[in-house]
Amino acid sequence: MARPDADDEQEKPLDPEVDKLRGKLVRFMAVNLGLLFLALMVVIAAIVYKARKAPPANPPLSGDVQTPPGELASGDIVLPVGAKVVSQSLSGDRLSIDAELADGSRAIFLYDIAGRRLIGQFAIRNK
């Protein structure tokens, strides 16, 4: 087998312009890899932040009235004096009471059970 020439075994020094260009490319690659690493760290930090601030796994349903375990929900619902309850309807945490008032008219009272407050009163009239 033929031996390569001794001149080919030794590397020739690079041209100064090529060496300058090679230095710029290495610097360019280092800066870009640094920026990529920084961007990756920002994304990972955002994911960790979101995971720590996530809502609980089983959030309460919007219609659930929250009471401590073993206790019943309680409170007062105030109707005008002389009013008689005709009917009631419950939907989630909203209670609708159809009442006949003392003067003979009827009205619907809408209560928010969770907030324990009256949120609406609607008079029923004949046209």
Secondary structure per residue as TSV (DSSP state, phi and psi in degrees):
chain	resnum	aa	ss	phi	psi
A	1	M	-	360.0	143.5
A	2	A	-	-84.6	137.8
A	3	R	-	-83.4	137.2
A	4	P	-	-64.9	154.9
A	5	D	-	-63.4	150.5
A	6	A	H	-64.0	-30.0
A	7	D	H	-67.6	-35.1
A	8	D	H	-73.2	-27.5
A	9	E	H	-69.6	-36.3
A	10	Q	S	-87.9	134.7
A	11	E	-	-79.2	141.0
A	12	K	-	-82.8	144.9
A	13	P	-	-64.0	144.8
A	14	L	-	-71.8	153.1
A	15	D	-	-64.4	139.7
A	16	P	H	-55.8	-35.0
A	17	E	H	-67.3	-41.7
A	18	V	H	-67.3	-41.3
A	19	D	H	-63.4	-38.6
A	20	K	H	-64.1	-43.3
A	21	L	H	-65.5	-40.4
A	22	R	H	-62.5	-42.2
A	23	G	H	-61.8	-40.6
A	24	K	H	-64.6	-40.7
A	25	L	H	-66.5	-40.2
A	26	V	H	-64.9	-42.9
A	27	R	H	-63.5	-43.1
A	28	F	H	-60.3	-44.6
A	29	M	H	-65.5	-40.7
A	30	A	H	-65.1	-42.6
A	31	V	H	-64.0	-44.2
A	32	N	H	-66.6	-40.3
A	33	L	H	-65.9	-37.0
A	34	G	H	-63.3	-44.0
A	35	L	H	-65.3	-39.9
A	36	L	H	-63.4	-43.0
A	37	F	H	-63.0	-43.5
A	38	L	H	-61.7	-44.3
A	39	A	H	-63.4	-39.5
A	40	L	H	-64.1	-40.3
A	41	M	H	-65.5	-37.3
A	42	V	H	-64.9	-42.2
A	43	V	H	-64.7	-44.4
A	44	I	H	-63.7	-41.7
A	45	A	H	-62.5	-39.5
A	46	A	H	-65.3	-39.6
A	47	I	H	-65.6	-43.8
A	48	V	H	-63.9	-42.3
A	49	Y	H	-60.9	-46.6
A	50	K	H	-63.8	-38.7
A	51	A	H	-66.4	-35.4
A	52	R	H	-76.0	-27.7
A	53	K	T	-96.9	8.5
A	54	A	-	-66.5	149.5
A	55	P	-	-68.0	163.0
A	56	P	-	-59.5	156.6
A	57	A	S	-60.8	-38.3
A	58	N	S	-120.5	79.8
A	59	P	-	-67.4	150.1
A	60	P	-	-65.3	145.0
A	61	L	-	-69.0	152.1
A	62	S	T	-65.3	-25.4
A	63	G	T	-90.3	-3.1
A	64	D	-	-80.3	136.2
A	65	V	-	-92.1	122.6
A	66	Q	-	-86.3	118.1
A	67	T	-	-131.6	152.4
A	68	P	-	-62.1	151.5
A	69	P	T	-59.1	136.3
A	70	G	T	86.3	-6.0
A	71	E	-	-108.5	152.6
A	72	L	-	-99.0	149.1
A	73	A	-	-69.2	135.9
A	74	S	-	-144.5	160.4
A	75	G	-	166.0	175.2
A	76	D	-	-107.6	138.9
A	77	I	-	-114.2	116.6
A	78	V	-	-98.4	121.8
A	79	L	-	-111.2	158.6
A	80	P	-	-59.9	153.5
A	81	V	T	-59.7	133.2
A	82	G	T	86.0	0.7
A	83	A	-	-77.9	142.4
A	84	K	E	-117.6	132.4
A	85	V	E	-75.1	123.0
A	86	V	E	-90.9	-45.4
A	87	S	E	-158.1	167.9
A	88	Q	E	-143.7	157.5
A	89	S	E	-145.8	138.7
A	90	L	E	-119.0	131.5
A	91	S	E	-139.9	105.9
A	92	G	T	64.7	-119.9
A	93	D	T	-107.0	21.4
A	94	R	E	-112.8	134.7
A	95	L	E	-119.9	127.7
A	96	S	E	-111.3	125.7
A	97	I	E	-118.8	122.1
A	98	D	E	-93.5	117.4
A	99	A	E	-126.4	146.6
A	100	E	E	-99.1	121.3
A	101	L	-	-81.3	168.6
A	102	A	T	-61.0	-31.6
A	103	D	T	-84.2	6.0
A	104	G	S	94.5	-11.5
A	105	S	-	-80.9	166.7
A	106	R	E	-120.4	152.8
A	107	A	E	-148.8	155.1
A	108	I	E	-111.9	126.6
A	109	F	E	-106.1	130.8
A	110	L	E	-113.5	121.3
A	111	Y	E	-115.3	145.5
A	112	D	E	-99.9	110.1
A	113	I	T	-68.3	-43.9
A	114	A	T	-61.8	-41.3
A	115	G	T	-85.5	-10.2
A	116	R	T	51.9	54.2
A	117	R	E	-150.4	154.4
A	118	L	E	-78.1	126.6
A	119	I	E	-113.8	-6.7
A	120	G	E	-169.1	150.0
A	121	Q	E	-140.1	125.4
A	122	F	E	-124.6	124.5
A	123	A	E	-82.4	141.9
A	124	I	E	-107.5	120.6
A	125	R	-	-128.5	151.3
A	126	N	-	-91.0	144.3
A	127	K	-	-87.7	360.0
